[in-house]
Amino acid sequence: MHKLFTSFNNSGLRWLWLTLLCLILDQVTKQWVAGSFNLYESVNVLPIFSITYVHNLGAAFSFLADQGGWQRWFFTAIAAIACIVFTVWLTKTPKSQTLLSIAIALMLSGAMGNLIDRALFGYVIDFLDFHWSGNHFPAFNIADSVIFIGAALMILESFTAESNDKI
C-alpha cells in the first residue's frame, strides 16, 4: 500500500482530482441542459453566446454524424483507448512535470466525459453555442473545452520545458 501511495504521489496521478472535478462539472452541466431544455431549444445569454441543447452523433464538428450508427461504437472505442493512454501517461509522468500532468489530466477528463455520453446515450450532449452575425460555430461542451485547454497546455509545455537532450 505504501508503494502504491508513493507511486501515486510522485507521478502525474496526483492531478486526478482535477480530472474528477472537471468530469463532475461536465456531467452536471450536460444533465442540467438535458433536463431543462427541449432538444434544439436555445436561450440567448449574450449577443454572441447561447445555450443550445443539441446531440452530436459524430466527432468534432459533427464529423461522421450522418452515418448509420457504427460511428457510436467507433468513437466510443477511441475515447476508451484515449482514457487508457492518458492514465498510463499520467502514471509515467514525473511529479516535477506539473504543466504536462495538468494537461493530461484535463484531456483525460474530457475523454471520459464524452465517453460516458456515447456509452449511455449514443451521442454527446453539446450546448455551448457561440455565434456572430447569424453564423453559428459548432456547439460544444465542458469536456470539449478541457480537451482543448489540455492540448493547448501540452503545446505550451513543449515550448517551455527544459530540454534534457544534449547535442
C-alpha positions in Angstrom: 0.0 0.0 0.0 2.8 2.4 0.8 4.4 1.7 -2.6 1.1 2.5 -4.3 0.7 5.7 -2.4 4.3 6.7 -3.1 3.9 6.0 -6.8 0.6 8.0 -6.9 2.2 10.9 -5.0 5.4 11.0 -7.2 3.6 10.9 -10.6 1.1 12.9 -12.6 -1.6 10.8 -10.9 -1.6 13.3 -8.1 -3.7 15.5 -10.6 -6.5 13.0 -10.8 -8.5 15.3 -8.5 -8.6 17.8 -11.4 -9.8 15.1 -13.7 -12.6 14.2 -11.3 -13.6 17.9 -10.7 -13.8 18.6 -14.5 -15.7 15.4 -15.1 -18.3 16.2 -12.5 -18.7 19.7 -13.9 -19.1 18.3 -17.4 -21.7 15.7 -16.4 -23.7 18.0 -14.1 -23.9 20.7 -16.8 -24.9 18.2 -19.5 -27.6 16.7 -17.3 -28.8 20.2 -16.3 -29.2 21.1 -20.0 -30.8 17.8 -21.0 -33.3 18.1 -18.1 -34.1 21.8 -18.5 -34.2 22.2 -22.3 -36.0 20.5 -25.2 -33.8 19.2 -27.9 -32.7 22.2 -30.1 -34.1 24.7 -27.7 -31.9 27.8 -27.4 -31.6 30.6 -24.8 -29.7 33.7 -25.7 -27.3 34.6 -22.9 -25.1 37.2 -24.6 -25.2 38.8 -28.0 -22.6 36.2 -29.2 -23.5 33.3 -26.9 -26.4 31.0 -26.4 -27.1 27.8 -24.6 -28.5 25.4 -27.2 -29.3 21.8 -26.5 -28.1 19.5 -29.3 -27.0 15.9 -29.7 -23.7 15.2 -31.5 -23.7 11.7 -33.1 -20.3 12.3 -34.6 -16.9 13.6 -33.5 -15.6 17.1 -33.5 -17.7 19.5 -35.7 -20.2 16.6 -36.1 -17.8 14.6 -38.3 -19.4 11.4 -39.4 -22.7 12.3 -37.6 -24.8 11.3 -40.6 -23.5 7.7 -40.8 -25.6 4.6 -40.0 -24.8 4.3 -36.3 -21.5 2.4 -36.5 -19.7 5.7 -35.5 -21.1 5.4 -32.0 -19.0 2.4 -31.2 -16.0 3.6 -33.2 -15.8 6.9 -31.3 -16.6 5.1 -28.0 -13.6 2.8 -28.6 -11.4 5.7 -29.5 -12.4 7.5 -26.3 -11.8 4.4 -24.2 -8.4 3.9 -25.7 -7.6 7.6 -25.1 -8.6 7.2 -21.5 -6.3 4.3 -21.0 -3.4 6.0 -22.8 -3.8 9.2 -20.7 -4.0 7.3 -17.5 -0.8 5.3 -18.3 0.8 8.6 -19.4 -0.1 10.2 -16.1 1.4 7.2 -14.2 4.7 7.6 -16.0 4.9 11.4 -15.8 7.2 12.6 -13.0 5.8 14.8 -10.3 8.1 17.6 -11.5 6.3 17.9 -14.8 3.4 19.8 -13.4 2.1 21.5 -16.6 2.2 18.3 -18.6 0.4 16.4 -15.8 -2.3 19.1 -15.7 -2.7 18.9 -19.5 -3.0 15.2 -19.5 -5.5 15.2 -16.5 -7.7 17.7 -18.4 -7.6 15.7 -21.6 -8.4 12.5 -19.6 -11.4 14.3 -18.1 -12.7 15.4 -21.4 -12.3 12.0 -23.0 -14.1 10.4 -20.0 -16.9 12.9 -20.2 -17.7 12.3 -23.8 -17.1 8.5 -23.4 -19.8 8.4 -20.7 -22.3 10.2 -23.1 -21.6 8.0 -26.0 -21.8 4.8 -24.0 -25.0 5.8 -22.2 -26.9 7.7 -24.9 -25.2 7.1 -28.3 -24.4 10.7 -28.7 -22.6 13.6 -26.9 -24.6 16.4 -25.3 -23.4 19.8 -26.6 -24.8 23.1 -25.5 -22.2 25.9 -25.6 -23.2 27.8 -28.8 -21.2 30.8 -29.9 -22.4 32.8 -32.9 -21.6 36.0 -34.8 -23.7 37.8 -37.5 -26.0 34.8 -37.9 -23.2 32.3 -38.2 -23.0 29.6 -35.5 -19.8 27.8 -34.6 -20.4 24.1 -33.8 -21.8 23.7 -30.3 -19.6 22.1 -27.7 -19.5 21.2 -24.0 -17.2 21.3 -21.0 -15.5 18.1 -21.9 -14.5 19.5 -25.3 -13.3 22.7 -23.6 -11.0 20.9 -21.2 -9.6 18.7 -24.0 -8.8 21.9 -25.9 -7.3 23.6 -22.8 -5.3 20.4 -22.1 -3.9 20.2 -25.6 -3.0 23.9 -25.6 -1.2 23.5 -22.3 0.6 20.5 -23.7 1.8 22.6 -26.7 2.8 25.4 -24.3 4.7 22.9 -22.2 6.5 21.6 -25.2 7.9 25.1 -25.9 8.7 25.9 -22.3 10.1 22.6 -20.9 13.8 22.4 -20.5 15.4 20.1 -22.9 17.3 17.2 -21.5 18.8 16.4 -24.9 22.4 17.1 -25.3 23.6 17.9 -28.8 
